[in-house]
Amino acid sequence: MTQERRYPTFGEVRFSVLRHFEARRFAYAAALLRDAEPPEPFDLDLGAPSQQELNTGPQPWLEAADELDRAIAEARLPHTAVPRTDPATGAPMELPAALVGLTPEDVSRLSGPFSATMSRLNAHARAFRPYGPFSAGEAEELLCLSECWDREGIKLLLEVADWFLTHDPTGLTARQLPVDGLGSKWLDDRDRRRCVLLLTHRRGLGLSERERVWQWRLLDPAWASDPGHPRFAFALSGDAPWEPPYEPRTVVVSENRDSMEAFPLSVPGAVCLWGQGATAPRALDDLPWLAAAEHVYYWGDIDAAGLEIADRFVAACEARGVAARTLAMDGGTYRRFSRFGVDVDEGARRAARLDHLNGADRILYKRLCSKDCPGPRRVEQEKVPYEWVLSQMAETGGPAVRQAAGGGTAGSGEPDRRGATGTTVTVHLSPEQMELVSDAARAASMGVAAYVRAMALEAADGWE
């Protein structure tokens, strides 16, 4: 059945116009940055009726035309009209035909958020102009990477770029740059580093790479049961590859050191590697044995940066034919432990394209990047109980977990306290602790009792 034609509502017109300009916002700002011609103004056909259509059913067309006329006039949008004859009176009349010659300035009257975005991008473009010339692609990339940065962020970026343009960085690491207000991890961010390269027209920054020190915790309970066996191993990048005392069948790469150091000694044939944040993908270059593991997981903070690192790590694994996935970084984990979340130094950011995470992880990532994120933007991995992490590992086909070594939370320190064996402790759990136990109950076969025992041992030491 053929659907009858009609005028679009002004809401539909507004949506089409905003979609067009939002997709081209970087091109408009890049033209300002390069002092180049902006993209052609935008025209939108409104689908005016023919005289025959108007004669057949005039009322819906005329009512819709009146509404469009009023809304277009209120928004002060340039438009054209077509002549028609009123079917009832035979008098000449005009109906809205098209929006013509629309520019970002016109569209800013339709949307406050779009107006704010264009104002910010144009301010960035004016700040970047002295560092040109840029190609159209370079200008758009620079604006895209810095879209969500505030004035202070742009100011610091330019100070870093100025330093590289006037100094020789030979012999310095990224954390040694003598720039006021520059945090030690500022250049670890891929987008910031790329912006500096674009502003300075360099292929590389010429900084010295720190020697990488890799550290693992040996999680196999049979290995850990011998008091003469070390629980940790270390290796330097460039040295002969470290040979583990047993063949790792499962590798958990942990973003943060604390979570690695306290990981329960309860996973047969497993090791937990401290990935050192954004350095994690380099582990595959330095540790060839990692690629031979049956199960490889990346576990980090549930925030935009953590998921971006996870995507790069999974991509590096895939390039070597290794199947890897995230661990306890999904939407379910986020929702369950979001009460522990924080927003410190986190804000909206440009969502990168993460091609190597699964669809659910990408949805969560976009939510965390959004200006309208309804919850905290970061749930630190230390706040997620190990019991939950181990249950997630089992659900994804990972190894069965031995419970003798204890449980605990990622931030609770060593869960397998020596000297505690044989101690009887009576514990009255708080509602918060009871909720954690309830969270873990779905994995009861994997040791809720061990988890409660770990909390009891912490309570015996005065932990609250």
N, C-alpha and C positions, 0 to 999 in steps of 0.2 A: 504494500500500500504506500503510495507516494505521500510524503509529509508536506503539508501546506507550508509555503514560504511565509516568512514574517520578518519584521524588523527585529534586530537584536535589542535586548534591553541595554540601558546605559551601563549596567554592571558588567555585561558581557563585552561591551565596547571597551570599557576601562580595563578589563582583564587582558584583552588582546593587545591593547596599546602598551600596557605595563610589561607584558611578556616580551614584546618586541624590544623595548628599550632596555629592560634589565639584561637581556641577552647581549646587548651591544654597549653596555655602560663603559666597558674598558676601552672600546674603540673610540668613543666620544672623548673620554679623558685623555687617551693617548694622543689624539689630535691636538689637544691643548698643550700637552707635554712637548710635542714635536713641532708646534707651530705649523701644523699641516691642516689641510681641508678636512672638516668633519664629515662623517658619513652623510649620504643624501637624506634630506628630510623624509619623514614617513607619511604615506597616505594609506588610509583605510576605507575601503568601499563599505558602505552601510547597507547595501542591498535594497535600494528603493524599488517600489513596485512599478511594473509597467502600467500603462493606462488601462489595459484590459484586466490586469489583476485588481486594480483599484475599483473598477466598475463591478467586478464580480463580488467582492466582499469588502466594501469601503470602511466599515466601522473599525475592525481591528487595526487596519493600516493607519487610519487617521488618529486613533487614540495613541498608538505607539509613536507616531510621528510627533504628536504634541509633547509627549514625555521626553523624547530624544531632544527636541528643539530646546525645551526648558533646561535640561541637564547640560547640553552643549554650551548654551549661552552662559549658564552659571559658572562653568569651568573655563570660559573664554577660550575655547578651542577653535582654531581656524577650520572652516568647513565650506562645502558647496551645497547647492540645492538644485533640484531638477523641476522643471515646470510640469504641472499636471492640471487637469480639469476636474473640478469638484463634481462627482457623479450626481449629487442631489440638486445643485443649483446651476451647474454649467459655468460657474465662475472660475477664472484662472486661479491657480494656487501653486505654492512651492512646497516640496517635501525634501527633507534632508537626504543628501546623496552620498557624501564622503567627508571624512576628516582629511585635511590636506596640509602638507608642509609642517608636520609636527616635529618639534625639537625637544631635547631634554628639559628646556625651560618650561615648555607647555605641559609636559608630563609631570613635572614637579608639583604642579597645582592639583594633580589627581591623587598624589600619594605623598604623605609626609615622610615615610621611611625611604622612598626612592629619592626624594629631595635631599634628605640627610646623606644618603649614600653618595649621590653625585657631588654634593658640596665637599664631602670628605675626599673623594677621588680627585676632584679638581684642585683641592688644596695640596694633595700629595703631588699632583702633576706639576704645579707651580714650584714646589720645593725641589723637585728632581730636575727641572729644566737646566740649571747651571751645569749639570753633570753630563749633558748630551755631547754629541748627537747619539740618538738611538734609532734603530730600525723600528718599524711599526710593531713587529713581533716582540722585540725587546721591551718596548714601552708598555705594551699590553701585559706582558708577563710581570714586569716590575709592579705595575698597578694592581694586578690580580693577587700577587703574593702579599702585598701590603694593605689590601683593601680594609681589613678590620683593625688596623693599627691606629692608636690615638696619636695626638700631637707629640707627646713625650717619646713614644716609640719611634716616630719618624725622626725626631731630633737626635736620638741616640744613634739611629742607623746612619744618618749623615755624618755624625762625629766619627763613627767607625770608618766610614768610607773616606773621609778626609784624612784620617790617620794613615790609611794604606796608600793614599795618593802622595803623601809627603814623607813616608818613612820606609825603611827596609825591614821587613819582618823576619829576615833570616835568623834562625836560631831560637825564635820564640814559638811557644805553643799558643793555641787559641786562648788558653786561660791566663796567659802572661801579658796580654796586650795592655799597655798603660793608658787606658782611656777612662776618663772619669765616669762613674756610674755604670760601667760595664760589668755585668755579672760573670762569674767564672764559666757558666754554661751557655752564655748568650749565643756564641757562634756554633754551639753544638746543634742548634736548630737549623734544619736544612733550608727553610725558606729565608731565614735571615742571611745565611751564608750566600745563598744565590743572589739576594738583593745586593749585597756588598760587591759581588762579582760583576753584576750588571752595572752598578754605579761607577765602578773603577775600570770597567772594560778589560778585566783580567780573565784568563782561563783558569787560574788557580790563585790562591792567596799566598802561597809560598811559605806557609807555616810549617814548623817541625811537628811531626807526629809523635805523640808520646808512645813509649814502649808499652804494649798491652800486657797486663798481668791477668791471667785467667785463674779463677778459683772455683773449686767444686766442693760439694758435700757428697760423700759416698753414702747412698741411702739404703743399700742392700742390708737387711737385718742380719743375715748370716755373717756378712763381713763385719758389721758393727758389733756383733756379740762378742768378738774377741777383743779384750781390752788392749792388746798389743797392736791392733790395726789402727792406722790413722783414719780420722773421719773426713779430713780435707786433703785436697791435692792442689798444687799450683803449677803454672807453666808461664813462661814468657814468650811473647810472639817472637818468631825468628829462631827460637831454640828447637832442638829436636822434639817432635810431637810427644806429648806425655802419653804414656801407655797405661791405661787404667788397670788396676789389679784384677778386675773381672770385665767381661765384655758388656758394656752398657746396652741394654735392650730398650731402656726408656731414658730420655733426656728431658728434663724440665729446665728451660732457660728462664731465670728469674730476673726481672728488671732491677730489683733492689737487693742490696746485699743482706739486709736483716732477714728478709724472707728466705734467702738461700741458706743462711747460717743456722736457722732454727727449723728447717724442713724436717719432718719426722723421719727417723731411720726405720722405715717400715715398707719400702717399696722394693721388692726383689729385682735385682739387676738394674737398678736405676741410679742416676746421678742428678744432682741439681747444680746447674752452672749459673754463676752470677754473670748476667749479660751486660751489665754496666750501661743500661739505658740504650742510647742510640748506637752504641758500639756492637750490639749483639750480632748483626749480620756478619761482622768480621770473624766471628768465632769459626765459621765454616772454612775460612782460609787458614786459620792457625791450628785447628783441631780436626784433622781428617777423619778421626774415628767417629765424630758426631754424625756424619752422614750414613753410617752403617746401622744406626739405632732403628729399631722397629717403630717406636713411638717417639715423636719429637713435639714438644709443647712449648709455647711461649706464654709466660704468665707475668703480667705487669699491672700497673695502676689502670683502673677503668677511667680513662680520660682521653681526650682527643690525641694528645701526644703519645700516650701509651699504645693506642690502637694504630697510630701511624708507624710506630716502631715495629709493632707486631706485623703489620702489612709488609714492611721492608724485610723483616726476618723471614717471613713465609715466602716472599718472593725469592730471596737468596737461596732458601732451601729448594724451592721448585726448580731453580736454574741448575741445581745439581741432582735433580731427580729424587729429592727427598720430600716425602709428604709431612707437612707440619701444620699445626693448628693452634689456635689460642686455647688457653685453659683458664676457666673462672674469670673471663672477661666479657661474658655475654649479658644480654638484657635481663635474664633471670637473676643472675648474680647481682647486677646493678640494682634491680628493684628490691631484692631481699636485704641488701646491706646499705642502701642509699641513706639510711638514717645516720650513718657514720660519715657521709660525704661532706666535702668542703668545696668552697669556691675561691679560696685564697689564690690571688694572682691569676685566676682563670677568668676568661671572658669569651664572648663570641669570637669565632675565627673563621677564616675561609676554609671550607671543607675541601680537602684534597681528594683526588680520585684513588680510592683504595680498591685495586683490582684483585687482590690476592686473599682477602678475607671473605668469609661467607656472607650471604645476604643479611642475616640477622645482625652480625657484627657491624656491617656497613650502616644499617638503619640506626643502630645505637650511636655510632660515630657521628652521623649527621645530626642526631638529636643533641649530642653534647656540643657540637659546633654552633648550633642554631642560636640566634638572638633570643628565641622564645623557649629555650630549654627550661622545662618546668621544675626540674630537680637539680641537685648539686652537679657540678661539672666534673668532679673527681671523687672517686672512691678509691682510696689508697689500698694497695694489695695487702698491706700489713693488717688491715681491719677485717680481712676475710678469713674465717676459721680454716685451719688446715683440713679439718674433717670435711668441710664443704669442697675444698680443692680436690681432695682425694676421691670424693664421691663423683665429682665431675670427670676426673680422670677415668674412673671405672666406667662411667656411662658412655664415654667415647671410645671404648674398646681397649683402654689401658690395662695395666696389670692389676691383679688382685693385690690387696694390701694386707700385710701382716700387722696385727694390732698390738703385739707385745711391746712395740717401741713407743706407744703413746700417741696422743693427738695434740691438741692445743690450737691456739690461734697464731696467725702469722706474726703477730707482734708480741707474743708472750715469752719469747726467749727459748732456751733449750727445753723441749718437751720431755725428753728422756732423762730426767734428773738422776744422777748417780747418788746412791746413798739413801734414796727414798723407798727402795724396795722393802716391803714388809711393814711400812708405816700405815696405820689405820687412821683415816681422817673422816670425820663427819662434817658434811657441808650442807648449809642451808642456802640454796641458790636464790639470787635476787630475780625479780621478774625479767630483767634484761638477760641474765644468764640462762634462765629457763627458755627464753625466746630463742637464744642461740642453739640450745639443745633441741628445741622443736624444729628449728631450721635443718638440723642435721639428721633428724629422725628418719627422713626418707632414705637414708643410707645406713640404717641401723645395722645391717649385716656387716658393715665395714667398721663398726666399733664406736658407737655412741658412748658405750661404757668407758672406753679409753679416753674419749674426749672429756667426759665428766671427771674422770680421774685426774686428767691433766689440770683442769681448773681447780680441783681439790688441792692438788699439790701447790699450785700457785697461791691459793687461799691460805694454806698452811704457812707460807712464807710471807704472809701479810698483804698479798695482792688483793685489790678490790676492783 
